[in-house]
């Protein structure tokens, strides 16, 4: 899916990311971020650790691949949080 489709789906499904925040316009080293940014000609899906510092999960030229993976990461987090509160 493309970035706008991802945003629409995220809003519609009201996925819970817990303490993580979503960043889609840049790569940051802030703590607890799940993000995707177009950087140096590549889409980069990344996460940051609790104490900061990012790591790249996927680098691709395919916007669909990047946002599909990002959606799966957030959905997985949402499902884990839901299971823990059941």
DSSP file (Angstrom, degrees, kcal/mol; ACC not computed):
  #  RESIDUE AA STRUCTURE BP1 BP2  ACC     N-H-->O    O-->H-N    N-H-->O    O-->H-N    TCO  KAPPA ALPHA  PHI   PSI    X-CA   Y-CA   Z-CA
    1    1 A X              0   0    0      0, 0.0    66,-0.4     0, 0.0    67,-0.2   0.000 360.0 360.0 360.0 158.0    0.0    0.0    0.0
    2    2 A X     >  -     0   0    0     65,-0.1     4,-2.6    64,-0.1     5,-0.2  -0.392 360.0 -96.8 -86.6 169.9    1.1    3.6   -0.4
    3    3 A X  H  > S+     0   0    0      1,-0.2     4,-2.5     2,-0.2     5,-0.2   0.901 123.6  47.6 -55.1 -47.6    1.7    6.0    2.4
    4    4 A X  H  > S+     0   0    0      1,-0.2     4,-2.5     2,-0.2    -1,-0.2   0.894 111.5  50.6 -66.0 -38.9   -1.8    7.6    2.2
    5    5 A X  H  > S+     0   0    0      2,-0.2     4,-2.5     1,-0.2    -1,-0.2   0.914 110.4  51.1 -61.7 -42.1   -3.5    4.2    2.1
    6    6 A X  H  X S+     0   0    0     -4,-2.6     4,-2.7     2,-0.2    -2,-0.2   0.935 110.6  47.6 -59.2 -48.5   -1.5    3.2    5.2
    7    7 A X  H  X S+     0   0    0     -4,-2.5     4,-2.2     1,-0.2    -2,-0.2   0.904 112.5  49.2 -61.7 -42.7   -2.5    6.4    7.1
    8    8 A X  H  X S+     0   0    0     -4,-2.5     4,-2.5     1,-0.2    -1,-0.2   0.918 113.2  46.6 -62.3 -43.8   -6.2    5.9    6.1
    9    9 A X  H  X S+     0   0    0     -4,-2.5     4,-2.6     2,-0.2     5,-0.2   0.905 110.9  51.9 -67.1 -42.0   -6.1    2.2    7.2
   10   10 A X  H  X>S+     0   0    0     -4,-2.7     4,-1.1     1,-0.2     5,-0.9   0.912 113.1  45.2 -59.8 -44.2   -4.3    3.0   10.5
   11   11 A X  H  <5S+     0   0    0     -4,-2.2     3,-0.2    -5,-0.2    -2,-0.2   0.921 114.6  47.8 -66.3 -45.1   -6.9    5.7   11.3
   12   12 A X  H  <5S+     0   0    0     -4,-2.5    -2,-0.2     1,-0.2    -1,-0.2   0.890 116.7  41.8 -64.0 -41.7   -9.9    3.4   10.4
   13   13 A X  H  <5S-     0   0    0     -4,-2.6    -1,-0.2    -5,-0.2    -2,-0.2   0.586  94.9-142.4 -86.9 -10.5   -8.7    0.4   12.3
   14   14 A X  T  <5 -     0   0    0     -4,-1.1     2,-0.2    -3,-0.2    -3,-0.2   0.921  24.4-163.6  49.8  54.0   -7.5    2.4   15.4
   15   15 A X      < -     0   0    0     -5,-0.9     2,-0.5     1,-0.1    -1,-0.2  -0.501  12.8-132.0 -74.0 134.6   -4.5    0.2   16.0
   16   16 A X        +     0   0    0     -2,-0.2    65,-0.2     1,-0.1    66,-0.1  -0.759  23.6 179.8 -89.5 121.9   -2.9    0.5   19.4
   17   17 A X    >   -     0   0    0     -2,-0.5     3,-1.8     1,-0.3    -1,-0.1   0.306  28.2-147.9-102.7   7.1    0.9    1.0   19.3
   18   18 A X  T 3  S-     0   0    0      1,-0.3    -1,-0.3    60,-0.0    60,-0.0  -0.403  71.1 -12.5  63.7-132.6    1.3    1.2   23.1
   19   19 A X  T 3  S+     0   0    0     -2,-0.1    -1,-0.3    -3,-0.1     2,-0.1   0.564 113.9 102.7 -80.8  -7.8    4.1    3.5   24.1
   20   20 A X    <   -     0   0    0     -3,-1.8     2,-0.3    13,-0.1    13,-0.2  -0.424  58.5-151.1 -74.3 149.7    5.5    3.6   20.5
   21   21 A X  E     -a   33   0A   0     11,-2.0    13,-2.6    10,-0.1     2,-0.5  -0.877  14.6-122.6-116.7 156.4    5.0    6.7   18.3
   22   22 A X  E     -a   34   0A   0     -2,-0.3     2,-0.4    11,-0.2    13,-0.2  -0.845  24.6-177.0-101.9 129.1    4.8    6.7   14.5
   23   23 A X  E     +a   35   0A   0     11,-1.6    13,-1.7    -2,-0.5     5,-0.1  -0.992  11.5 164.3-127.4 125.0    7.1    8.9   12.5
   24   24 A X        +     0   0    0     -2,-0.4    14,-0.3    11,-0.2    -1,-0.1   0.379  66.0  57.7-121.0   2.4    6.7    9.0    8.7
   25   25 A X  S    S+     0   0    0      1,-0.2     2,-0.3    12,-0.1    12,-0.1   0.557 111.0   2.9-113.6  -8.4    8.7   12.0    7.5
   26   26 A X  S    S-     0   0    0     10,-0.2     2,-0.5    11,-0.1    -1,-0.2  -0.980  73.1 -96.6-163.4 168.5   12.2   11.4    8.7
   27   27 A X        -     0   0    0     -2,-0.3     2,-0.3    -3,-0.1    -3,-0.1  -0.871  46.8-176.3 -95.8 128.6   14.5    8.9   10.6
   28   28 A X        -     0   0    0     -2,-0.5     5,-0.1     2,-0.1     7,-0.1  -0.824  34.1-147.6-123.4 160.8   14.8    9.9   14.2
   29   29 A X        +     0   0    0     -2,-0.3    24,-1.3    24,-0.1    20,-0.1   0.231  58.0 127.8-108.4   9.4   16.8    8.6   17.2
   30   30 A X  S    S-     0   0    0     22,-0.2     3,-0.4     1,-0.1    22,-0.1  -0.264  70.1 -90.7 -59.6 154.5   14.1    9.4   19.7
   31   31 A X  S    S+     0   0    0      1,-0.2    19,-0.2    19,-0.1   -10,-0.1  -0.396  97.6   9.9 -74.6 148.5   13.1    6.6   21.9
   32   32 A X  S    S+     0   0    0     17,-1.1   -11,-2.0     1,-0.2     2,-0.4   0.927  83.0 149.8  54.8  60.6   10.3    4.1   21.1
   33   33 A X  E     -a   21   0A   0     -3,-0.4    15,-1.8   -13,-0.2     2,-0.5  -0.958  32.1-165.9-119.6 138.4    9.5    5.1   17.5
   34   34 A X  E     +aB  22  47A   0    -13,-2.6   -11,-1.6    -2,-0.4     2,-0.3  -0.997  35.4 153.7-114.6 128.5    8.3    2.9   14.7
   35   35 A X  E     -aB  23  46A   0     11,-2.8    11,-2.6    -2,-0.5     2,-0.3  -0.926  40.6-151.0-152.2 173.1    8.7    4.7   11.4
   36   36 A X  E     + B   0  45A   0    -13,-1.7     2,-0.3    -2,-0.3     9,-0.2  -0.966  23.5 172.4-148.6 131.3    9.1    4.8    7.7
   37   37 A X  E     - B   0  44A   0      7,-2.0     7,-2.7    -2,-0.3     2,-0.8  -0.994  36.5-122.6-143.2 148.1   10.9    7.5    5.7
   38   38 A X  E     + B   0  43A   0     -2,-0.3     2,-0.4   -14,-0.3     5,-0.2  -0.830  46.8 167.8 -88.6 111.9   12.1    8.1    2.2
   39   39 A X  E >   - B   0  42A   0      3,-3.2     3,-1.4    -2,-0.8    -2,-0.1  -0.989  57.9 -14.2-137.1 123.6   15.8    8.7    2.6
   40   40 A X  T 3  S-     0   0    0     -2,-0.4    -1,-0.1     1,-0.3     3,-0.1   0.872 128.8 -49.6  53.0  43.4   18.5    8.8    0.0
   41   41 A X  T 3  S+     0   0    0      1,-0.2     2,-0.3    -3,-0.0    -1,-0.3   0.538 121.7  95.0  79.4   7.3   16.3    7.3   -2.7
   42   42 A X  E <  S-B   39   0A   0     -3,-1.4    -3,-3.2    -5,-0.0     2,-0.5  -0.962  73.2-124.1-131.2 147.4   15.1    4.4   -0.5
   43   43 A X  E     -BC  38  60A   0     17,-3.7    17,-2.4    -2,-0.3     2,-0.5  -0.797  32.9-164.1 -83.8 128.8   12.1    3.7    1.7
   44   44 A X  E     -BC  37  59A   0     -7,-2.7    -7,-2.0    -2,-0.5     2,-0.5  -0.965  11.3-162.1-123.8 119.2   13.4    2.8    5.1
   45   45 A X  E     +BC  36  58A   0     13,-2.4    12,-3.1    -2,-0.5    13,-1.6  -0.849  29.3 162.9 -95.2 131.1   11.3    1.0    7.8
   46   46 A X  E     -BC  35  56A   0    -11,-2.6   -11,-2.8    -2,-0.5     2,-0.3  -0.938  29.7-154.2-147.1 165.3   12.9    1.4   11.2
   47   47 A X  E     -BC  34  55A   0      8,-2.0     8,-2.5    -2,-0.3     2,-0.3  -0.925  14.9-141.4-132.8 160.6   12.4    1.2   14.9
   48   48 A X  E     - C   0  54A   0    -15,-1.8     6,-0.2    -2,-0.3     5,-0.1  -0.904  19.8-117.5-121.5 156.9   14.2    2.9   17.8
   49   49 A X    >   -     0   0    0      4,-2.0     3,-1.8    -2,-0.3   -17,-1.1  -0.349  32.8-100.6 -85.9 169.0   15.2    1.5   21.1
   50   50 A X  T 3  S+     0   0    0      1,-0.3   -19,-0.1   -19,-0.2     3,-0.1   0.845 125.3  43.4 -58.7 -35.5   13.9    2.6   24.5
   51   51 A X  T 3  S-     0   0    0      1,-0.3    -1,-0.3   -21,-0.1   -20,-0.1   0.206 123.8-100.4 -97.5  16.2   17.1    4.6   25.1
   52   52 A X  S <  S+     0   0    0     -3,-1.8    -1,-0.3     1,-0.2   -22,-0.2  -0.179  72.5 113.0  92.5 173.2   17.2    6.0   21.6
   53   53 A X        -     0   0    0    -24,-1.3    -4,-2.0    -5,-0.1     2,-0.2   0.441  52.9-123.4  89.4 129.1   19.1    5.0   18.5
   54   54 A X  E     -C   48   0A   0     -6,-0.2     2,-0.4   -23,-0.1    -6,-0.2  -0.653  16.2-162.1-104.4 159.1   17.4    3.6   15.4
   55   55 A X  E     -C   47   0A   0     -8,-2.5    -8,-2.0    -2,-0.2     2,-0.4  -0.997  22.8-122.0-137.6 142.2   17.9    0.4   13.4
   56   56 A X  E     -C   46   0A   0     -2,-0.4   -10,-0.3   -10,-0.2     3,-0.1  -0.665  23.1-179.8 -85.2 128.9   16.7   -0.3    9.9
   57   57 A X  E    S+     0   0A   0    -12,-3.1     2,-0.3    -2,-0.4   -11,-0.2   0.800  72.8   7.2 -92.4 -38.3   14.4   -3.2    9.4
   58   58 A X  E     -C   45   0A   0    -13,-1.6   -13,-2.4     2,-0.0     2,-0.4  -0.994  53.5-167.4-149.3 137.7   14.0   -2.9    5.7
   59   59 A X  E     +C   44   0A   0     -2,-0.3     2,-0.3   -15,-0.2   -15,-0.2  -0.997  30.6 149.6-121.3 125.3   15.4   -0.8    2.9
   60   60 A X  E     -C   43   0A   0    -17,-2.4   -17,-3.7    -2,-0.4    -2,-0.0  -0.986  52.1-138.3-151.1 157.8   13.6   -0.9   -0.4
   61   61 A X  S    S+     0   0    0     -2,-0.3     2,-0.8   -19,-0.2   -17,-0.1   0.505  84.6  92.8 -89.7  -6.5   12.8    1.2   -3.5
   62   62 A X     >  -     0   0    0      1,-0.2     4,-2.1   -19,-0.1     5,-0.2  -0.792  57.8-166.1 -97.1 107.8    9.2   -0.1   -3.3
   63   63 A X  H  > S+     0   0    0     -2,-0.8     4,-2.5     1,-0.2     5,-0.3   0.878  90.4  55.1 -57.8 -40.3    6.8    2.1   -1.4
   64   64 A X  H  > S+     0   0    0      1,-0.2     4,-2.3     2,-0.2    -1,-0.2   0.925 107.6  48.5 -60.5 -45.8    4.2   -0.6   -1.2
   65   65 A X  H  > S+     0   0    0      1,-0.2     4,-2.1     2,-0.2    -1,-0.2   0.912 112.0  49.9 -61.0 -43.6    6.6   -3.1    0.3
   66   66 A X  H  X S+     0   0    0     -4,-2.1     4,-2.4     1,-0.2    -2,-0.2   0.941 114.8  41.1 -62.7 -49.4    7.7   -0.6    2.9
   67   67 A X  H  X S+     0   0    0     -4,-2.5     4,-2.2   -66,-0.4    -1,-0.2   0.792 111.6  56.2 -76.0 -25.9    4.2    0.4    4.1
   68   68 A X  H  X S+     0   0    0     -4,-2.3     4,-2.2    -5,-0.3    -1,-0.2   0.929 111.4  44.4 -65.4 -44.0    3.0   -3.2    4.0
   69   69 A X  H  X S+     0   0    0     -4,-2.1     4,-2.5    -5,-0.2    -2,-0.2   0.925 112.2  51.8 -64.9 -44.3    5.8   -4.2    6.3
   70   70 A X  H  X S+     0   0    0     -4,-2.4     4,-2.2     1,-0.2     5,-0.2   0.917 109.8  49.9 -58.5 -43.8    5.2   -1.2    8.5
   71   71 A X  H  X S+     0   0    0     -4,-2.2     4,-2.9     1,-0.2    -1,-0.2   0.924 110.1  50.5 -60.4 -44.8    1.5   -2.1    8.8
   72   72 A X  H  X S+     0   0    0     -4,-2.2     4,-2.4     1,-0.2    -2,-0.2   0.891 109.5  51.1 -61.8 -40.2    2.3   -5.7    9.7
   73   73 A X  H  X S+     0   0    0     -4,-2.5     4,-2.0     2,-0.2    -1,-0.2   0.924 114.1  43.3 -62.0 -44.9    4.7   -4.4   12.4
   74   74 A X  H  X S+     0   0    0     -4,-2.2     4,-2.7     2,-0.2    -2,-0.2   0.895 113.4  51.0 -70.7 -39.9    2.1   -2.2   13.9
   75   75 A X  H  X S+     0   0    0     -4,-2.9     4,-2.6     2,-0.2    -2,-0.2   0.910 109.9  50.7 -62.6 -42.1   -0.7   -4.8   13.6
   76   76 A X  H  X S+     0   0    0     -4,-2.4     4,-2.2    -5,-0.2    -2,-0.2   0.915 111.7  47.4 -61.1 -44.2    1.5   -7.3   15.4
   77   77 A X  H  X S+     0   0    0     -4,-2.0     4,-2.5     2,-0.2    -2,-0.2   0.924 111.5  51.3 -62.5 -45.2    2.2   -4.9   18.2
   78   78 A X  H  X S+     0   0    0     -4,-2.7     4,-2.3     1,-0.2    -2,-0.2   0.922 110.6  48.2 -57.3 -47.0   -1.5   -4.1   18.4
   79   79 A X  H  X S+     0   0    0     -4,-2.6     4,-2.3     1,-0.2    -1,-0.2   0.883 110.5  50.9 -65.6 -39.1   -2.4   -7.8   18.7
   80   80 A X  H  X S+     0   0    0     -4,-2.2     4,-2.0     2,-0.2    -1,-0.2   0.922 111.8  47.4 -63.0 -43.9    0.2   -8.4   21.4
   81   81 A X  H  X S+     0   0    0     -4,-2.5     4,-1.0   -65,-0.2    -2,-0.2   0.890 111.4  51.2 -64.5 -38.7   -1.1   -5.5   23.5
   82   82 A X  H  < S+     0   0    0     -4,-2.3     3,-0.5    -5,-0.2     4,-0.2   0.907 109.5  49.9 -65.1 -42.5   -4.6   -6.8   23.0
   83   83 A X  H >< S+     0   0    0     -4,-2.3     3,-1.2     1,-0.2    -1,-0.2   0.888 108.1  53.7 -62.7 -39.9   -3.7  -10.3   24.2
   84   84 A X  H 3< S+     0   0    0     -4,-2.0    -1,-0.2     1,-0.3    -2,-0.2   0.729 109.6  48.2 -69.1 -21.7   -1.9   -8.9   27.2
   85   85 A X  T 3<        0   0    0     -4,-1.0    -1,-0.3    -3,-0.5    -2,-0.2   0.336 360.0 360.0-100.3   7.1   -5.1   -7.0   28.3
   86   86 A X    <         0   0    0     -3,-1.2    -1,-0.2    -4,-0.2    -2,-0.1   0.462 360.0 360.0 -87.2 360.0   -7.5   -9.9   27.8
